């Protein structure tokens, strides 16, 4: 792990060739705090929200809270982007219940605070510029999509906004327990989007003009997702425009070291934050500019005290940088652990609340048993009443049936004697009449 003077000079020249300059007036979240202590505003940025303004904490901005739902929040840069070659680094986190919904929108548009405000890609009207949308499109586990508009398309009145996307990729972003990272890279030859250091999509046909505003908006549904933004950092390679807002390239790493170690306020005032970010060998922005270790070199190359001193200096510097990386990692893990502890505490409180409700189950169970006993007694009473009614009906019906049968037998029996007497009587009358008629006919007539 030794470098000669020529190799060290070459490495320094390559690092300088790929130096990235932080644009202070378009960035936040790269230091110890997002906003100055004692204030509720981010320098050079404006907050918007409906119905409530987003909540600003020391290390993050909560665009949409965990409750209630149907919230909108936005943050917009007050100054415009004046560079053609730039990198935008956004870190955010989304938390919510299993079937929650919402979307996060990263904008680079003209007059964004007035043209877009706190709207999302589905509710915005006409705008001019670019927007990246992070949501659960089509019921997926997560997706990031890119949209462009030249100011002629009204997205709000469009019935199929999803078909207007020019690029997309899957992106599982919900409930990860850590911030997610989205990087946009714009050069004279290519525009690309990276998600957690992986390429999402790119195009060589997109050129965005200067004079646009950066902004981030979020919207939640009835069952809401909570969107938290930790960082928006804008970098440029245009070192000749340093006097227009780009800071010294040696500053960003020191600011990250200061934020991880968190010195006392007096020391922070004596050592103002500085910003820097450099490219690695792969051509991508490295999360840690000191990840590249000093390559091994044979001992024969160290021939004098000057080379030995240079080798020792490089080693000490590398050790210092790696220690800074370790401190930053420990601080990040500590913050993540504290956050997870807070989340677990909230969950434990919710579980305790549910357990207190479960205590009422004994009362409900005893009432259910009483109702069951009452229903059984009611069923038995109904059964006995039905049996008694059935027996009573059977008794009355059988008694009436027997008396009716006897009555019918008595009054409806056939009478042959009367019929015979009637026939005989009629015959006797006929015979008597005939005899009387004959006698009258045979009697002598008397004449006067």
ZAKOL-784384 format. One record per residue (C-alpha): residue in three letters; x, y, z. Coordinates in steps of 0.001 Angstrom, whole numbers, padded with zeros to 6 digits, always signed. Layout:
% ZAKOL-784384
ALAXYZ
...
//
This chain:
% ZAKOL-784384
UNK+000000+000000+000000
UNK+002529+002622-001134
UNK+002380+005461-003622
UNK+005258+007189-005340
UNK+005216+010938-005742
UNK+004216+010637-009378
UNK+001344+008265-008569
UNK+000113+010564-005789
UNK+000236+013544-008141
UNK-001648+011585-010801
UNK-004333+010551-008296
UNK-004662+014136-007107
UNK-004997+015384-010673
UNK-007663+012752-011472
UNK-009592+013615-008316
UNK-009413+017306-009215
UNK-010623+016513-012748
UNK-013763+014898-011354
UNK-014342+017365-008515
UNK-017940+018236-007800
UNK-018888+021661-006433
UNK-021811+021930-004073
UNK-024398+024569-004950
UNK-025216+025956-001494
UNK-028239+027990-002468
UNK-029948+024909-003992
UNK-029024+022376-001283
UNK-029957+021445+002274
UNK-029332+018505+004616
UNK-025562+018229+004050
UNK-024566+019668+007440
UNK-025329+019034+011082
UNK-028817+020563+010839
UNK-031240+021195+008023
UNK-032217+024622+009374
UNK-030329+026999+011664
UNK-031001+026340+015321
UNK-033955+028287+016697
UNK-035542+028875+013288
UNK-038354+027179+011423
UNK-037190+027804+007886
UNK-034557+026470+005500
UNK-032367+029156+003934
UNK-033163+029739+000231
UNK-036175+027374+000394
UNK-039918+027885+000893
UNK-042359+025436+002499
UNK-045920+024886+001309
UNK-048675+022562+002513
UNK-052374+021831+002492
UNK-054001+021917+004959
UNK-050877+022153+007177
UNK-047306+023300+006543
UNK-044773+020398+006619
UNK-043071+019754+009949
UNK-039394+020717+010059
UNK-037098+018845+012471
UNK-033385+019148+013038
UNK-032429+016373+010611
UNK-035469+015862+008379
UNK-038516+017439+006820
UNK-041843+015595+007199
UNK-043839+016444+004077
UNK-046838+014235+004960
UNK-047457+013068+008556
UNK-048473+009512+009557
UNK-051951+010844+010398
UNK-054343+012167+009301
UNK-054605+011321+005623
UNK-055166+013460+002521
UNK-052243+015774+003303
UNK-049992+017651+000876
UNK-046557+019126+001503
UNK-043905+020794-000634
UNK-040504+022468-000465
UNK-039213+024696-003299
UNK-035869+026329-003978
UNK-036237+030078-004253
UNK-033349+030362-006717
UNK-033000+028733-010116
UNK-030492+026280-011549
UNK-027905+028023-013754
UNK-025718+025033-014654
UNK-025937+022648-017592
UNK-023963+019794-015985
UNK-025254+018853-012540
UNK-026084+016036-010110
UNK-029036+016083-007707
UNK-028968+013784-004681
UNK-032232+013273-002741
UNK-032600+011110+000358
UNK-036074+010314+001655
UNK-037986+007688+003593
UNK-041588+006429+003372
UNK-043355+004712+006264
UNK-046949+003578+006609
UNK-049320+000692+007295
UNK-049668-002250+004958
UNK-052205-000810+002512
UNK-051299+002846+002766
UNK-050890+005074-000282
UNK-049281+008292-001428
UNK-046644+009621-003818
UNK-043429+011634-003769
UNK-042590+014008-006642
UNK-039141+015466-007389
UNK-039465+018493-009688
UNK-037189+020608-011868
UNK-039643+023006-013471
UNK-040029+026614-014443
UNK-041522+028833-011720
UNK-042256+025706-009673
UNK-043593+027299-006472
UNK-046395+029015-008431
UNK-046919+026618-011362
UNK-046922+023438-009239
UNK-047201+024440-005579
UNK-048020+021372-003471
UNK-049640+019392-006298
UNK-048635+015938-007519
UNK-048248+014749-011103
UNK-051895+013619-011076
UNK-053345+016968-009925
UNK-050993+019497-011522
UNK-052075+021432-014598
UNK-049611+022701-017185
UNK-045934+022882-016231
UNK-042630+023173-018042
UNK-039850+020840-016990
UNK-039178+017423-015431
UNK-040741+015431-012584
UNK-039814+012076-011051
UNK-042710+010276-009354
UNK-042273+007614-006651
UNK-045433+005649-005857
UNK-047053+002175-005947
UNK-048165+002447-009563
UNK-050401-000377-010779
UNK-050427-002118-007408
UNK-046685-002797-007583
UNK-044407-002818-004578
UNK-043002+000524-005715
UNK-041972+002291-008906
UNK-040163+005440-010014
UNK-041215+007114-013269
UNK-040078+010166-015194
UNK-042356+012712-016915
UNK-041564+015667-019180
UNK-043767+018557-020238
UNK-043140+021604-022417
UNK-046066+023505-020937
UNK-048653+022388-023490
UNK-050049+019261-021775
UNK-052557+019684-018969
UNK-051857+016708-016716
UNK-054874+017364-014491
UNK-057345+016978-017353
UNK-055482+014084-018977
UNK-057330+010798-018493
UNK-054229+008594-018753
UNK-051245+010342-017203
UNK-049369+007052-016750
UNK-048842+006705-020510
UNK-046884+009986-020581
UNK-043880+008533-018695
UNK-040623+008347-020695
UNK-038805+005999-018298
UNK-039455+003846-015249
UNK-038093+001080-013022
UNK-039206-000911-009984
UNK-038279+000646-006661
UNK-039231-000922-003296
UNK-039124+002163-001077
UNK-041702+001637+001712
UNK-040907+000672+005333
UNK-037208-000012+004748
UNK-036111+001492+008072
UNK-033473+003582+006277
UNK-033426+006497+003841
UNK-033613+005769+000119
UNK-031439+007662-002347
UNK-032349+009016-005795
UNK-029701+010677-007975
UNK-030367+012586-011171
UNK-027406+013254-013492
UNK-027611+015772-016312
UNK-024745+016394-018748
UNK-024406+017642-022297
UNK-024733+014071-023580
UNK-026990+012148-021196
UNK-029646+012286-018497
UNK-029821+009379-016030
UNK-031590+008416-012816
UNK-030021+006161-010167
UNK-031793+004525-007233
UNK-029691+003391-004253
UNK-026532+003431-006453
UNK-028216+001347-009187
UNK-029092+002695-012623
UNK-032850+003077-013048
UNK-033104+004553-016562
UNK-031216+006960-018803
UNK-031661+008827-022087
UNK-029378+010727-024469
UNK-032275+012759-025910
UNK-033105+014922-022903
UNK-031677+018421-022468
UNK-033030+020602-019701
UNK-032421+024358-020008
UNK-031229+026576-017182
UNK-033548+028767-015158
UNK-035696+026020-013555
UNK-036463+025490-009843
UNK-035890+022341-007819
UNK-038699+021168-005558
UNK-040108+018134-003764
UNK-043822+017540-003171
UNK-045687+014688-001494
UNK-049338+013688-001232
UNK-050952+011062+001019
UNK-054171+009062+000617
UNK-056989+008297+003075
UNK-054767+005569+004535
UNK-051574+007655+004473
UNK-047895+007077+003895
UNK-045527+009413+005745
UNK-042831+010913+003472
UNK-039700+012299+005145
UNK-036951+014160+003250
UNK-033440+014185+004723
UNK-031377+015794+002005
UNK-031500+017658-001310
UNK-027978+018275-002586
UNK-027169+019829-005969
UNK-023635+019433-007360
UNK-021993+020792-010493
UNK-018703+020355-012337
UNK-018729+023956-013553
UNK-015891+025200-011339
UNK-015673+028486-013279
UNK-019098+029373-011887
UNK-017946+028974-008305
UNK-018545+032642-007546
UNK-022216+032178-008510
UNK-022980+029787-005652
UNK-020715+026712-006027
UNK-018430+026234-003015
UNK-014869+024990-002670
UNK-014495+021289-003689
UNK-012638+020501-000450
UNK-015587+021416+001731
UNK-018232+018692+001430
UNK-016286+015875+003131
UNK-015365+018120+006047
UNK-019003+019085+006474
UNK-019940+015403+006576
UNK-017211+014756+009171
UNK-018456+017657+011282
UNK-022056+016447+011054
UNK-021102+012913+012098
UNK-018923+013924+015029
UNK-021251+016827+016043
UNK-018784+019166+017853
UNK-020032+021761+020370
UNK-021800+024850+018995
UNK-018775+027060+019673
UNK-016583+024841+017495
UNK-019222+024788+014783
UNK-019170+028564+014662
UNK-015402+028636+014430
UNK-015375+025981+011663
UNK-018197+026719+009209
UNK-019487+023779+007146
UNK-017601+022981+003981
UNK-018746+020797+001143
UNK-017226+018403-001344
UNK-018115+015284-003297
UNK-015876+013486-005811
UNK-016333+010824-008443
UNK-014952+007323-007986
UNK-013365+005177-010672
UNK-016747+004012-011965
UNK-017742+007547-012907
UNK-020426+007708-010244
UNK-020583+009879-007161
UNK-019215+007895-004229
UNK-020978+007903-000901
UNK-017575+008245+000780
UNK-014816+010031-001186
UNK-012142+008106+000727
UNK-013290+004587-000011
UNK-010358+003972-002390
UNK-007511+002501-000356
UNK-003857+003184-001111
UNK-002661+000458-003514
UNK+000142-001859-002478
UNK+003675-001058-003686
UNK+006968-002944-003281
UNK+009393-001709-000641
UNK+012151-001288-003247
UNK+010451+001840-004546
UNK+011123+003731-001293
UNK+014750+004740-001863
UNK+015064+007944+000159
UNK+013646+009680+003213
UNK+011434+011932+001104
UNK+009599+008953-000428
UNK+009363+007343+003002
UNK+007829+010521+004426
UNK+005380+010722+001516
UNK+004371+007096+002046
UNK+003904+007642+005786
UNK+001913+010813+005133
UNK-000396+009023+002717
UNK-000916+006178+005167
UNK-001771+008508+008065
UNK-004110+010466+005846
UNK-005845+007286+004670
UNK-006212+006080+008272
UNK-007697+009433+009265
UNK-010163+009294+006407
UNK-011210+005748+007244
UNK-011653+006694+010893
UNK-013913+009516+009775
UNK-015877+007021+007695
UNK-016190+004730+010713
UNK-017410+007617+012877
UNK-019980+008566+010265
UNK-021188+004970+010016
UNK-021450+004661+013790
UNK-023371+007922+013974
UNK-025699+006805+011162
UNK-026322+003459+012841
UNK-026917+005213+016167
UNK-029498+007541+014606
UNK-031152+004585+012878
UNK-031183+002696+016180
UNK-032750+005657+017973
UNK-035370+005971+015282
UNK-036155+002272+015403
UNK-036346+002511+019194
UNK-038864+005341+018839
UNK-040864+003319+016317
UNK-040808+000272+018597
UNK-041872+002446+021538
UNK-044796+003774+019515
UNK-045747+000245+018498
UNK-045505-000952+022107
UNK-047767+001920+023183
UNK-050285+000955+020511
UNK-050132-002676+021626
UNK-050722-001610+025227
UNK-053748+000346+024101
UNK-055046-002712+022292
UNK-054393-004869+025364
UNK-056435-002466+027491
UNK-059264-002974+025050
UNK-058825-006721+025310
UNK-059485-006485+029065
UNK-063095-005758+028207
UNK-063389-009141+026522
UNK-064055-010850+029885
UNK-067127-008687+030431
UNK-068302-009313+026894
UNK-067722-013047+027314
UNK-069761-013149+030573
UNK-072567-011254+028892
UNK-072501-013666+026004
UNK-072789-016586+028433
UNK-075786-014924+030145
UNK-077407-014400+026762
UNK-076761-018039+025878
UNK-078431-019213+029117
UNK-081387-016939+028503
UNK-081739-018184+024952
UNK-081675-021797+026132
UNK-084339-021159+028805
UNK-086435-019291+026253
UNK-086120-022179+023825
UNK-087170-024677+026502
UNK-090170-022556+027458
UNK-091211-022199+023830
UNK-090877-025955+023316
UNK-093028-026745+026363
UNK-095648-024193+025339
UNK-095764-025628+021845
UNK-096193-029160+023193
UNK-098998-028057+025523
UNK-100772-026225+022702
UNK-100426-029257+020467
UNK-101888-031583+023088
UNK-104758-029206+023811
UNK-105578-028877+020121
UNK-105451-032646+019683
UNK-107802-033176+022657
UNK-110372-030639+021519
UNK-110285-031783+017933
UNK-110640-035458+018815
UNK-113568-034770+021236
UNK-115461-032626+018741
UNK-114765-035117+016011
UNK-116288-038001+018009
UNK-119430-036004+018971
UNK-119878-034851+015396
UNK-119548-038403+014142
UNK-122229-039613+016578
UNK-124533-036755+015587
UNK-124130-037565+011932
UNK-124787-041202+012585
UNK-128008-040347+014456
UNK-129438-037793+012043
UNK-128086-038954+008746
UNK-129077-042689+008972
UNK-131303-043914+006028
UNK-135266-044134+006858
UNK-136840-047030+004703
UNK-139968-047368+006912
UNK-141201-043875+006183
UNK-140588-044362+002508
UNK-142564-047613+002464
UNK-145410-046001+004403
UNK-145505-043082+002007
UNK-145643-045377-001013
UNK-148332-047585+000480
UNK-150366-044569+001620
UNK-150237-043032-001829
UNK-151385-046303-003408
UNK-154299-046583-000913
UNK-155383-043037-001727
UNK-155271-043743-005434
UNK-157340-046910-005053
UNK-159865-045142-002807
UNK-160240-042350-005281
UNK-160752-044711-008175
UNK-163456-046652-006297
UNK-165215-043468-005383
UNK-165147-042356-008957
UNK-166677-045594-010224
UNK-169456-045523-007655
UNK-170439-042035-008563
UNK-170495-042931-012172
UNK-172743-045953-011666
UNK-175310-044227-009449
UNK-178703-043361-011193
UNK-179207-039832-012349
UNK-182023-037846-010944
UNK-183906-035507-013284
UNK-186052-032643-012215
//
